[in-house]
Amino acid sequence: MSAVDEVLEAIDAAMQRGDGETAVNLAAAAARAHADDAEMQAAYGDVLMAFGDAGDACAAYEAAAGLEPQSSWVWADVAGARLALADFEAAREAAERAQKAGDDPEALDVLCRLAERDGDLKRADDLARRAHALEPQAYPLPFRLGAEEFRALVQLAVEEIPEDFQAALAGDVAILVEPVPPVELLTAESPPLDSRILGLYEGVSLPEREGSRPALPDRIYLFQHNLEHEASTRAELIEQIRVTVFHEVGHYFGFSDEDLEERDFG
């Protein structure tokens, strides 16, 4: 086993046991020590992406692309990071560059999601089928629904929220469905939110209100096409909508992500 393979194995082991700090430190040190190795630069990017640092991950992937500019997989990695950063034109350029070198499922998935943003579902579904054919497990076919039927499932999910939660929600929170996250929502934060998010709570949570009520209701956004990517059957989509609604309602009540995990609100 080569030195690079040993380091990659150690990074993977740290990730598997949930030791993020060790994984990041190992990957950063390896990237410095093997500055001319594209695989090592990309591995560093993978670790950073796993912990939500799309900006530095993109830099690592671009370093890998500079070392192997003819490889489709490195440009696909760049495309995925750019998509996460809501840098859509750069994501499109990198994905198309990857495709020139050969079909890559991640690049196809990026182009699929960009087609959804363009409102071209026919092209999006063609790209999704091509990605699925290459890696069926990693890229399941999105389960599509019409907008009206999707909203009906959202209403069913809302009705499953515990009654005491529903009483507190009444009149204070608007639940909105968008096809994809609007760019202004994504870029309202720095760094931007990942454009593949399933839902978003926007407002002032109950514990932070100090007795006052905002002039406008808070908003919970659900992003239909992103949710469709998380399901390959109607039952899976219903469950994903339910989990996402519960998760965002939890943020309204002031629960952290860790609190929500403990309460099985995912």
Buried (B, 14 or more C-beta within 10 A) or exposed (E): EEEBEEBBEBBBEBBEEEEEEBBBBBBBEBBEEBEEBBBBBBBBBBBBBBBEBBBBBBBBBBBBBEBBEEBBBBBBBBBBBBBBBBBBEBBBBBBBBBBEBEBBBBBBBBBBBBBBBEEBBEBBBBBBBBBBEBBEEEBBBBBBBEEEEBBEBBEEBBEEBEEEBEEBBEEBBBBBBBBBBEEEBBBEEEBBBBBBBBBBBBBBBEEEBEEEEEEEBBBBBBBBBBBBBBBBEEEBBBBBBBBBBBBBBBBBBEBEEEEBEEEEBB
